[in-house]
Amino acid sequence: MSNNLISVDNLKKSFGGLKAVDVQELSFKKGELTSIIGPNGAGKTTFFDLISGFQSADSGEVSLKGKNISNTQPYKIARMGMVRTFQLTKVFDRMTVMENLLFSGSNINNDSFLKSILKLNSQKLYESNLKDKANQIMSDLNIGHMADSYARELSGGQKKLLELARSIINEPEILLLDEPLAGVNPKLAEDILSLITKLSDTGITILMVEHNIEAVMKISERIVVLAEGSLIADGVPNEIRTDTNVIEAYLGKADE
Amino acid sequence: MTSAKISFRLIFSLFVTAFSIYLVFLLNPDGAPRILLNLLTFAGIYGLSAIGLNVHFGWTGLLNFGHASFMGVGAYVTLLLMPHAAGREGEVTTTGLPFFAALILGIGAAALFGLLLGLPAIRLRGDYLAIVTIAAAEIFRLLVRDLESITGGVYGIINYTDNFQKYRPLFIDNFSENLGFSPSQAWVCLAAWVSIFITVLLLKRLSDSPWGRALRAVREDEDAVRAMGKNAVWLKLQSFMLGAGIAGLSGVLLAFNYGSLETTVFIPLLTFYVWAIMILGGVGTITGPIFGSIIFWVIISETDRLAYLLFENANGQQLAGVRFLLVGVLIMFLMIFRPSGLLGKKEELLLDVK
């Protein structure tokens, strides 16, 4: 129990008559790299929304580090160390790449109106440290040359990178990645995958929704399969690959 | 290259503004200084209000169509706290706070009104917020109209200008006499432009700060702000309060520019004028509304004269029609030529509301 960072108990969500998520029991251990797969409409993104607080469940409970977070505001959940990205990349379009990172890295204390109006030295120091950190992350992700461009000038793949950069600047304990490879060219996908692996190696717990099945099989330590909102399989990649339910619901016969 | 672009925008704005002022002299051979003073006073007051609106819309993306009510709260609270006369019988209130104390409370009341209006409304998305704010502003105006025992209702408030005019320095009187100004209006005009100067300094400090950055992030994407662990609602409320406070100050100045105050001042048209000024000047800029406001007021006040010069034989009603036609045409031309406003950057064109 103490080993579980996130646990889900009897989580249910429907939209009208449509059952989006109905998960009896599911938990994720610290440091695991888990992929969530399933056909379109299986409830993967809704599942993310439920555990990150962006939607509230009809019933059931989500706990993070042993605390019930079922009706907690998304920003409070993020402050507890669980940060998510979005299926449709959400960057701050009319702000520069640097500003995107600085905003995300800055803590709420540093954002305060009073500090900003007084322009305290402590704030200046904090900002310059933050800038160094942002520069480091940008150069690691090969977007350093874009620092002063508006985020909306970036290509789709670069936006994905920026969103990732933004998510890791605060050193979260848990990352929820919603389709980090969607619409990304193969070369960049390779880079993003190795970044995810590297992050996982540093001990960050990662949950990833992804349709690129080869990538999923390659880097995941565990795969959870959802179909019509329910859990149909849960195991290491090799088990999933041969699971008849999964093949029928999602992978299709061509895979084996 | 960027700095070259900025200076081009600035020079262009200065040029258009200077040209507008020149037009005042051209169209009014007699009494141009007096007309200009009147125009610059309104431009200062409305410009200040538009600077506040820009904090809401330009910085934070909040579609506030109830700006007149923030101006109104500031004006009414300030005036009612000072010695004044109000109502049908002109009932005199002799006791009250000194001007500056009342002003600070008035600005505070406007900010508080922003908070109170924001608490239920600010979770609404874009256009819904617009509807709620415009309705709230009308409710405020009608309440003030009907609470006659406190606010003077339709009879308004009078005899309050001395509270402020008694601080008028002597040089204004001397100066005004030479130019044929009304000294009391010259004093309000000076106060308006000093207020603009202070507000601009304040906002310049805030715009590049982490706080200003957070507001812009809210404008761009609220969900992403939440996902980064920031309380978007609280940021929006702070923005609402700051902009409302600035509007409150401009409302007080507006009241002192008029010798009496009644509720019809705060009709939705006031809000729309302020919006037009902000858009003309450049959404998301700090000083843009200042230029926008001067140009707007030149257009508003001088089209009258222009219409008269163009159609000498027309009657009053026809002239009024031609005048608003000219207003529309001129503003359209400016927007076609500079769609992001005089000072606005094309890359940051902020009019595409989600």
Boltz contact constraints between the chains, C-beta under 6 A:
constraints:
  - contact:
      token1: [A, 74]
      token2: [B, 226]
      max_distance: 6.0
  - contact:
      token1: [A, 75]
      token2: [B, 226]
      max_distance: 6.0
  - contact:
      token1: [A, 75]
      token2: [B, 229]
      max_distance: 6.0
  - contact:
      token1: [A, 75]
      token2: [B, 230]
      max_distance: 6.0
  - contact:
      token1: [A, 75]
      token2: [B, 231]
      max_distance: 6.0
  - contact:
      token1: [A, 78]
      token2: [B, 227]
      max_distance: 6.0
  - contact:
      token1: [A, 78]
      token2: [B, 229]
      max_distance: 6.0
  - contact:
      token1: [A, 79]
      token2: [B, 229]
      max_distance: 6.0
  - contact:
      token1: [A, 84]
      token2: [B, 227]
      max_distance: 6.0
  - contact:
      token1: [A, 90]
      token2: [B, 221]
      max_distance: 6.0
  - contact:
      token1: [A, 90]
      token2: [B, 223]
      max_distance: 6.0
  - contact:
      token1: [A, 90]
      token2: [B, 224]
      max_distance: 6.0
  - contact:
      token1: [A, 92]
      token2: [B, 217]
      max_distance: 6.0
  - contact:
      token1: [A, 92]
      token2: [B, 220]
      max_distance: 6.0
  - contact:
      token1: [A, 93]
      token2: [B, 220]
      max_distance: 6.0
  - contact:
      token1: [A, 94]
      token2: [B, 348]
      max_distance: 6.0
  - contact:
      token1: [A, 95]
      token2: [B, 216]
      max_distance: 6.0
  - contact:
      token1: [A, 99]
      token2: [B, 213]
      max_distance: 6.0
  - contact:
      token1: [A, 103]
      token2: [B, 213]
      max_distance: 6.0
  - contact:
      token1: [A, 103]
      token2: [B, 217]
      max_distance: 6.0
  - contact:
      token1: [A, 104]
      token2: [B, 228]
      max_distance: 6.0
  - contact:
      token1: [A, 106]
      token2: [B, 210]
      max_distance: 6.0
  - contact:
      token1: [A, 110]
      token2: [B, 210]
      max_distance: 6.0
  - contact:
      token1: [A, 111]
      token2: [B, 210]
      max_distance: 6.0
  - contact:
      token1: [A, 111]
      token2: [B, 211]
      max_distance: 6.0
  - contact:
      token1: [A, 111]
      token2: [B, 214]
      max_distance: 6.0
  - contact:
      token1: [A, 113]
      token2: [B, 211]
      max_distance: 6.0
  - contact:
      token1: [A, 113]
      token2: [B, 238]
      max_distance: 6.0
  - contact:
      token1: [A, 116]
      token2: [B, 206]
      max_distance: 6.0
  - contact:
      token1: [A, 116]
      token2: [B, 209]
      max_distance: 6.0
  - contact:
      token1: [A, 116]
      token2: [B, 210]
      max_distance: 6.0
  - contact:
      token1: [A, 116]
      token2: [B, 211]
      max_distance: 6.0
  - contact:
      token1: [A, 150]
      token2: [B, 347]
      max_distance: 6.0
